[in-house]
Amino acid sequence: MSKSETINISVNENVRLNAENTLKSFGLTLSEAINMFLQQIGDNGSLSCDLIPPAPDCIIVKNKKDVDKKLLNAEEDIKSGRIYTHNIFDDMRKKYGL
């Protein structure tokens, strides 16, 4: 579908900048996102358009070797005190007398 319309809108600068930064993580421009939003409204009569940002590289697991490496790093973090473990169930048992 060719683009032949130009829309001029007024928007808060911080809103625009935050939106552009977020959309960049999806690989989208503001114009592309607005086109998607308008298409969604036209196709479904709905304002909803859920986009979930991509997971950061630090939590993406590519293969078994990557899993093993991340687990070893996590164990090292716990042992060194950079991360601590906490059992929420212990708190619940105390709070509710279980």
NUBAMAR-66525 format. One record per residue (C-alpha): x, y, z. Coordinates in steps of 0.2 Angstrom, whole numbers, padded with zeros to 4 digits, always signed. Layout:
XYZ...
***
This chain:
+0000+0000+0000+0008+0017-0005+0009+0031+0007+0001+0047+0000-0005+0056+0016+0004+0067+0028-0003+0069+0046+0004+0083+0057+0001+0081+0075+0006+0090+0091+0014+0079+0105+0024+0082+0120+0043+0082+0116+0047+0069+0130+0033+0058+0125+0040+0058+0107+0058+0055+0112+0053+0041+0124+0042+0033+0110+0056+0034+0097+0069+0026+0109+0057+0012+0113+0052+0009+0095+0070+0009+0090+0072-0007+0101+0059-0015+0090+0068-0009+0074+0053+0003+0070+0052+0022+0066+0039+0033+0073+0030+0034+0056+0030+0015+0054+0023+0013+0072+0009+0025+0068+0005+0017+0052+0004+0000+0061-0007+0008+0074-0019+0015+0062-0019-0001+0052-0024-0010+0068-0039+0002+0071-0045+0000+0053-0043-0019+0052-0050-0023+0070-0059-0008+0076-0048-0009+0091-0035+0002+0099-0025-0012+0106-0008-0016+0098+0003-0026+0110+0022-0025+0106+0034-0034+0118+0052-0028+0118+0065-0040+0114+0074-0048+0129+0091-0041+0133+0106-0052+0127+0111-0056+0145+0095-0067+0147+0094-0074+0129+0100-0093+0129+0106-0098+0112+0112-0116+0116+0117-0128+0130+0134-0121+0131+0126-0104+0134+0115-0111+0147+0129-0119+0156+0139-0103+0155+0125-0092+0162+0122-0105+0176+0140-0105+0181+0140-0086+0181+0125-0085+0192+0133-0097+0204+0148-0087+0205+0138-0071+0208+0129-0080+0222+0145-0086+0230+0153-0069+0229+0139-0060+0237+0134-0050+0221+0117-0058+0221+0108-0066+0236+0095-0079+0237+0079-0077+0246+0065-0089+0249+0048-0080+0249+0040-0096+0255+0049-0094+0272+0042-0076+0273+0024-0082+0270+0026-0096+0283+0031-0084+0296+0018-0071+0291+0004-0083+0291+0010-0095+0304+0011-0110+0293
***
